[in-house]
Structures are given as C-alpha cells and as structure tokens.
Amino acid sequence: HMLAFSAETGADDITRIRQEHMLAFSAEIVARALHRLAKIREEDPDLCAELCRDAMASASEFNAHDCATTFWALATMQLHQPDLVAKLCGVAASRSSDFSAQEIASSLWSLAKMQ
C-alpha cells in the first residue's frame, strides 16, 4: 500500500495521514513525508520530531533512496538529529552498492551541509 504526497500536501495533511495510517507508515513513507516538509519549507517541529522517531525505528528498512531523501530533508530543514544521521549512515554503508550517482551526490552534499 503506497501513500503519495501531492504538490498541495502540507504538514496538517501529513499529520492526518500519519494518524490514519500509522501501521502502514513504512520507511519509504517516512522518508517521503520528511522530504515533502523540507520541499515546502513548512515548519512543524512536533511532526518532524515524530517522523524522525519513526525513521529511527524503521531505519533498518531504509533503502538507498530513502537514506538519500532523508539526509537531504534533514539538511534542508536544518534538523539536528545526530543519532538518526549516524544510524542512517550505517544503513547507507551497508547498502552502498545500491546508491545511484545522484543519491551519492545528494547524500554527500546533505552530510556536508549538516556539519
């Protein structure tokens, strides 16, 4: 079951979707939700904190794209999440051969920006 976020999806929508589908919120959906919030530059500290907790809990399920997307979102929103970043770096290292050139570039930019 795949949830999609449209160009009109905002923080309130993500919160509602998260509450309705929490059991179905996969690592991919958590990454997409963080990406969406970063893209629309909508600040919702409580939702970001909840999504980061979800990401920590499901980090082992993240694929290369989810890692790159989450790194980018964290850097773009300037979220200080060192434990999540460290955990995702471990996941990314174990999946390094799965990363595309774009995902590598995006991840490296994001990690540098978070320093």
PyMOL commands that place a pseudoatom at each C-alpha (Angstrom):
pseudoatom trace, name=CA, resn=HIS, resi=1, chain=A, elem=C, hetatm=0, pos=[0.000, 0.000, 0.000]
pseudoatom trace, name=CA, resn=MET, resi=2, chain=A, elem=C, hetatm=0, pos=[1.625, 3.225, -1.175]
pseudoatom trace, name=CA, resn=LEU, resi=3, chain=A, elem=C, hetatm=0, pos=[0.733, 6.651, 0.121]
pseudoatom trace, name=CA, resn=ALA, resi=4, chain=A, elem=C, hetatm=0, pos=[1.553, 9.571, -2.143]
pseudoatom trace, name=CA, resn=PHE, resi=5, chain=A, elem=C, hetatm=0, pos=[2.018, 13.224, -1.348]
pseudoatom trace, name=CA, resn=SER, resi=6, chain=A, elem=C, hetatm=0, pos=[0.852, 15.766, -3.912]
pseudoatom trace, name=CA, resn=ALA, resi=7, chain=A, elem=C, hetatm=0, pos=[2.152, 19.262, -4.509]
pseudoatom trace, name=CA, resn=GLU, resi=8, chain=A, elem=C, hetatm=0, pos=[-0.630, 20.523, -2.233]
pseudoatom trace, name=CA, resn=THR, resi=9, chain=A, elem=C, hetatm=0, pos=[0.199, 18.231, 0.702]
pseudoatom trace, name=CA, resn=GLY, resi=10, chain=A, elem=C, hetatm=0, pos=[1.135, 20.204, 3.815]
pseudoatom trace, name=CA, resn=ALA, resi=11, chain=A, elem=C, hetatm=0, pos=[2.095, 19.443, 7.397]
pseudoatom trace, name=CA, resn=ASP, resi=12, chain=A, elem=C, hetatm=0, pos=[-1.538, 19.173, 8.538]
pseudoatom trace, name=CA, resn=ASP, resi=13, chain=A, elem=C, hetatm=0, pos=[-2.218, 16.639, 5.768]
pseudoatom trace, name=CA, resn=ILE, resi=14, chain=A, elem=C, hetatm=0, pos=[0.857, 14.606, 6.686]
pseudoatom trace, name=CA, resn=THR, resi=15, chain=A, elem=C, hetatm=0, pos=[-0.171, 14.618, 10.352]
pseudoatom trace, name=CA, resn=ARG, resi=16, chain=A, elem=C, hetatm=0, pos=[-3.673, 13.397, 9.441]
pseudoatom trace, name=CA, resn=ILE, resi=17, chain=A, elem=C, hetatm=0, pos=[-2.315, 10.717, 7.089]
pseudoatom trace, name=CA, resn=ARG, resi=18, chain=A, elem=C, hetatm=0, pos=[0.192, 9.601, 9.739]
pseudoatom trace, name=CA, resn=GLN, resi=19, chain=A, elem=C, hetatm=0, pos=[-2.558, 9.245, 12.330]
pseudoatom trace, name=CA, resn=GLU, resi=20, chain=A, elem=C, hetatm=0, pos=[-4.828, 7.345, 9.936]
pseudoatom trace, name=CA, resn=HIS, resi=21, chain=A, elem=C, hetatm=0, pos=[-2.152, 5.017, 8.547]
pseudoatom trace, name=CA, resn=MET, resi=22, chain=A, elem=C, hetatm=0, pos=[0.452, 4.725, 11.276]
pseudoatom trace, name=CA, resn=LEU, resi=23, chain=A, elem=C, hetatm=0, pos=[0.667, 0.971, 10.985]
pseudoatom trace, name=CA, resn=ALA, resi=24, chain=A, elem=C, hetatm=0, pos=[1.199, 1.341, 7.234]
pseudoatom trace, name=CA, resn=PHE, resi=25, chain=A, elem=C, hetatm=0, pos=[3.849, 4.092, 7.512]
pseudoatom trace, name=CA, resn=SER, resi=26, chain=A, elem=C, hetatm=0, pos=[6.848, 2.342, 6.031]
pseudoatom trace, name=CA, resn=ALA, resi=27, chain=A, elem=C, hetatm=0, pos=[10.400, 3.647, 5.948]
pseudoatom trace, name=CA, resn=GLU, resi=28, chain=A, elem=C, hetatm=0, pos=[9.701, 4.896, 2.436]
pseudoatom trace, name=CA, resn=ILE, resi=29, chain=A, elem=C, hetatm=0, pos=[6.671, 6.902, 3.573]
pseudoatom trace, name=CA, resn=VAL, resi=30, chain=A, elem=C, hetatm=0, pos=[8.582, 8.411, 6.499]
pseudoatom trace, name=CA, resn=ALA, resi=31, chain=A, elem=C, hetatm=0, pos=[11.335, 9.482, 4.081]
pseudoatom trace, name=CA, resn=ARG, resi=32, chain=A, elem=C, hetatm=0, pos=[8.777, 10.912, 1.645]
pseudoatom trace, name=CA, resn=ALA, resi=33, chain=A, elem=C, hetatm=0, pos=[6.987, 12.806, 4.418]
pseudoatom trace, name=CA, resn=LEU, resi=34, chain=A, elem=C, hetatm=0, pos=[10.240, 14.394, 5.623]
pseudoatom trace, name=CA, resn=HIS, resi=35, chain=A, elem=C, hetatm=0, pos=[11.141, 15.224, 2.029]
pseudoatom trace, name=CA, resn=ARG, resi=36, chain=A, elem=C, hetatm=0, pos=[7.751, 16.844, 1.459]
pseudoatom trace, name=CA, resn=LEU, resi=37, chain=A, elem=C, hetatm=0, pos=[8.050, 19.005, 4.574]
pseudoatom trace, name=CA, resn=ALA, resi=38, chain=A, elem=C, hetatm=0, pos=[11.524, 20.130, 3.509]
pseudoatom trace, name=CA, resn=LYS, resi=39, chain=A, elem=C, hetatm=0, pos=[10.407, 20.843, -0.032]
pseudoatom trace, name=CA, resn=ILE, resi=40, chain=A, elem=C, hetatm=0, pos=[7.506, 23.067, 1.007]
pseudoatom trace, name=CA, resn=ARG, resi=41, chain=A, elem=C, hetatm=0, pos=[9.590, 24.602, 3.794]
pseudoatom trace, name=CA, resn=GLU, resi=42, chain=A, elem=C, hetatm=0, pos=[6.755, 24.181, 6.241]
pseudoatom trace, name=CA, resn=GLU, resi=43, chain=A, elem=C, hetatm=0, pos=[7.984, 24.076, 9.806]
pseudoatom trace, name=CA, resn=ASP, resi=44, chain=A, elem=C, hetatm=0, pos=[6.201, 21.722, 12.150]
pseudoatom trace, name=CA, resn=PRO, resi=45, chain=A, elem=C, hetatm=0, pos=[8.671, 20.777, 14.895]
pseudoatom trace, name=CA, resn=ASP, resi=46, chain=A, elem=C, hetatm=0, pos=[6.344, 18.255, 16.539]
pseudoatom trace, name=CA, resn=LEU, resi=47, chain=A, elem=C, hetatm=0, pos=[5.644, 16.417, 13.292]
pseudoatom trace, name=CA, resn=CYS, resi=48, chain=A, elem=C, hetatm=0, pos=[9.330, 16.465, 12.334]
pseudoatom trace, name=CA, resn=ALA, resi=49, chain=A, elem=C, hetatm=0, pos=[10.260, 15.018, 15.731]
pseudoatom trace, name=CA, resn=GLU, resi=50, chain=A, elem=C, hetatm=0, pos=[7.648, 12.266, 15.346]
pseudoatom trace, name=CA, resn=LEU, resi=51, chain=A, elem=C, hetatm=0, pos=[8.822, 11.434, 11.834]
pseudoatom trace, name=CA, resn=CYS, resi=52, chain=A, elem=C, hetatm=0, pos=[12.452, 11.339, 12.989]
pseudoatom trace, name=CA, resn=ARG, resi=53, chain=A, elem=C, hetatm=0, pos=[11.466, 8.914, 15.764]
pseudoatom trace, name=CA, resn=ASP, resi=54, chain=A, elem=C, hetatm=0, pos=[9.664, 6.806, 13.160]
pseudoatom trace, name=CA, resn=ALA, resi=55, chain=A, elem=C, hetatm=0, pos=[12.757, 6.929, 10.954]
pseudoatom trace, name=CA, resn=MET, resi=56, chain=A, elem=C, hetatm=0, pos=[14.940, 5.746, 13.844]
pseudoatom trace, name=CA, resn=ALA, resi=57, chain=A, elem=C, hetatm=0, pos=[12.565, 2.867, 14.484]
pseudoatom trace, name=CA, resn=SER, resi=58, chain=A, elem=C, hetatm=0, pos=[12.449, 1.804, 10.835]
pseudoatom trace, name=CA, resn=ALA, resi=59, chain=A, elem=C, hetatm=0, pos=[15.999, 2.725, 9.751]
pseudoatom trace, name=CA, resn=SER, resi=60, chain=A, elem=C, hetatm=0, pos=[16.928, -0.874, 9.007]
pseudoatom trace, name=CA, resn=GLU, resi=61, chain=A, elem=C, hetatm=0, pos=[14.187, -0.923, 6.349]
pseudoatom trace, name=CA, resn=PHE, resi=62, chain=A, elem=C, hetatm=0, pos=[15.538, 2.147, 4.515]
pseudoatom trace, name=CA, resn=ASN, resi=63, chain=A, elem=C, hetatm=0, pos=[16.855, 1.625, 1.014]
pseudoatom trace, name=CA, resn=ALA, resi=64, chain=A, elem=C, hetatm=0, pos=[19.431, 3.845, -0.705]
pseudoatom trace, name=CA, resn=HIS, resi=65, chain=A, elem=C, hetatm=0, pos=[16.816, 6.290, -1.976]
pseudoatom trace, name=CA, resn=ASP, resi=66, chain=A, elem=C, hetatm=0, pos=[15.154, 6.574, 1.451]
pseudoatom trace, name=CA, resn=CYS, resi=67, chain=A, elem=C, hetatm=0, pos=[18.540, 7.327, 3.045]
pseudoatom trace, name=CA, resn=ALA, resi=68, chain=A, elem=C, hetatm=0, pos=[19.433, 9.979, 0.465]
pseudoatom trace, name=CA, resn=THR, resi=69, chain=A, elem=C, hetatm=0, pos=[15.976, 11.557, 0.693]
pseudoatom trace, name=CA, resn=THR, resi=70, chain=A, elem=C, hetatm=0, pos=[16.092, 11.675, 4.472]
pseudoatom trace, name=CA, resn=PHE, resi=71, chain=A, elem=C, hetatm=0, pos=[19.627, 13.096, 4.563]
pseudoatom trace, name=CA, resn=TRP, resi=72, chain=A, elem=C, hetatm=0, pos=[18.508, 15.833, 2.148]
pseudoatom trace, name=CA, resn=ALA, resi=73, chain=A, elem=C, hetatm=0, pos=[15.387, 16.627, 4.174]
pseudoatom trace, name=CA, resn=LEU, resi=74, chain=A, elem=C, hetatm=0, pos=[17.307, 16.831, 7.450]
pseudoatom trace, name=CA, resn=ALA, resi=75, chain=A, elem=C, hetatm=0, pos=[19.929, 19.123, 5.889]
pseudoatom trace, name=CA, resn=THR, resi=76, chain=A, elem=C, hetatm=0, pos=[17.376, 21.313, 4.146]
pseudoatom trace, name=CA, resn=MET, resi=77, chain=A, elem=C, hetatm=0, pos=[15.291, 21.758, 7.297]
pseudoatom trace, name=CA, resn=GLN, resi=78, chain=A, elem=C, hetatm=0, pos=[18.454, 22.121, 9.407]
pseudoatom trace, name=CA, resn=LEU, resi=79, chain=A, elem=C, hetatm=0, pos=[17.205, 19.449, 11.796]
pseudoatom trace, name=CA, resn=HIS, resi=80, chain=A, elem=C, hetatm=0, pos=[19.817, 18.388, 14.312]
pseudoatom trace, name=CA, resn=GLN, resi=81, chain=A, elem=C, hetatm=0, pos=[19.360, 14.611, 14.516]
pseudoatom trace, name=CA, resn=PRO, resi=82, chain=A, elem=C, hetatm=0, pos=[22.845, 13.157, 15.095]
pseudoatom trace, name=CA, resn=ASP, resi=83, chain=A, elem=C, hetatm=0, pos=[21.588, 9.752, 16.273]
pseudoatom trace, name=CA, resn=LEU, resi=84, chain=A, elem=C, hetatm=0, pos=[19.359, 9.361, 13.226]
pseudoatom trace, name=CA, resn=VAL, resi=85, chain=A, elem=C, hetatm=0, pos=[22.120, 10.530, 10.879]
pseudoatom trace, name=CA, resn=ALA, resi=86, chain=A, elem=C, hetatm=0, pos=[24.583, 8.065, 12.442]
pseudoatom trace, name=CA, resn=LYS, resi=87, chain=A, elem=C, hetatm=0, pos=[22.090, 5.222, 12.175]
pseudoatom trace, name=CA, resn=LEU, resi=88, chain=A, elem=C, hetatm=0, pos=[21.279, 6.038, 8.550]
pseudoatom trace, name=CA, resn=CYS, resi=89, chain=A, elem=C, hetatm=0, pos=[24.991, 6.336, 7.722]
pseudoatom trace, name=CA, resn=GLY, resi=90, chain=A, elem=C, hetatm=0, pos=[25.375, 2.760, 8.952]
pseudoatom trace, name=CA, resn=VAL, resi=91, chain=A, elem=C, hetatm=0, pos=[22.433, 1.666, 6.821]
pseudoatom trace, name=CA, resn=ALA, resi=92, chain=A, elem=C, hetatm=0, pos=[23.812, 3.573, 3.822]
pseudoatom trace, name=CA, resn=ALA, resi=93, chain=A, elem=C, hetatm=0, pos=[27.229, 1.951, 4.231]
pseudoatom trace, name=CA, resn=SER, resi=94, chain=A, elem=C, hetatm=0, pos=[25.643, -1.493, 4.199]
pseudoatom trace, name=CA, resn=ARG, resi=95, chain=A, elem=C, hetatm=0, pos=[23.736, -0.602, 1.019]
pseudoatom trace, name=CA, resn=SER, resi=96, chain=A, elem=C, hetatm=0, pos=[26.463, 1.456, -0.680]
pseudoatom trace, name=CA, resn=SER, resi=97, chain=A, elem=C, hetatm=0, pos=[26.365, -0.568, -3.891]
pseudoatom trace, name=CA, resn=ASP, resi=98, chain=A, elem=C, hetatm=0, pos=[22.661, 0.274, -4.266]
pseudoatom trace, name=CA, resn=PHE, resi=99, chain=A, elem=C, hetatm=0, pos=[23.193, 4.056, -4.412]
pseudoatom trace, name=CA, resn=SER, resi=100, chain=A, elem=C, hetatm=0, pos=[22.906, 5.839, -7.753]
pseudoatom trace, name=CA, resn=ALA, resi=101, chain=A, elem=C, hetatm=0, pos=[25.350, 8.608, -8.598]
pseudoatom trace, name=CA, resn=GLN, resi=102, chain=A, elem=C, hetatm=0, pos=[22.633, 11.166, -7.794]
pseudoatom trace, name=CA, resn=GLU, resi=103, chain=A, elem=C, hetatm=0, pos=[21.895, 9.560, -4.421]
pseudoatom trace, name=CA, resn=ILE, resi=104, chain=A, elem=C, hetatm=0, pos=[25.614, 9.575, -3.562]
pseudoatom trace, name=CA, resn=ALA, resi=105, chain=A, elem=C, hetatm=0, pos=[25.957, 13.239, -4.560]
pseudoatom trace, name=CA, resn=SER, resi=106, chain=A, elem=C, hetatm=0, pos=[22.813, 14.239, -2.672]
pseudoatom trace, name=CA, resn=SER, resi=107, chain=A, elem=C, hetatm=0, pos=[23.860, 12.296, 0.429]
pseudoatom trace, name=CA, resn=LEU, resi=108, chain=A, elem=C, hetatm=0, pos=[27.360, 13.787, 0.442]
pseudoatom trace, name=CA, resn=TRP, resi=109, chain=A, elem=C, hetatm=0, pos=[26.002, 17.325, -0.019]
pseudoatom trace, name=CA, resn=SER, resi=110, chain=A, elem=C, hetatm=0, pos=[23.481, 16.763, 2.765]
pseudoatom trace, name=CA, resn=LEU, resi=111, chain=A, elem=C, hetatm=0, pos=[26.019, 15.300, 5.178]
pseudoatom trace, name=CA, resn=ALA, resi=112, chain=A, elem=C, hetatm=0, pos=[28.438, 18.171, 4.472]
pseudoatom trace, name=CA, resn=LYS, resi=113, chain=A, elem=C, hetatm=0, pos=[25.659, 20.730, 4.999]
pseudoatom trace, name=CA, resn=MET, resi=114, chain=A, elem=C, hetatm=0, pos=[24.785, 19.172, 8.362]
pseudoatom trace, name=CA, resn=GLN, resi=115, chain=A, elem=C, hetatm=0, pos=[28.365, 19.599, 9.666]
for i in range(1, 115): cmd.bond("trace and resi %d" % i, "trace and resi %d" % (i + 1))
show_as sticks, trace
zoom trace
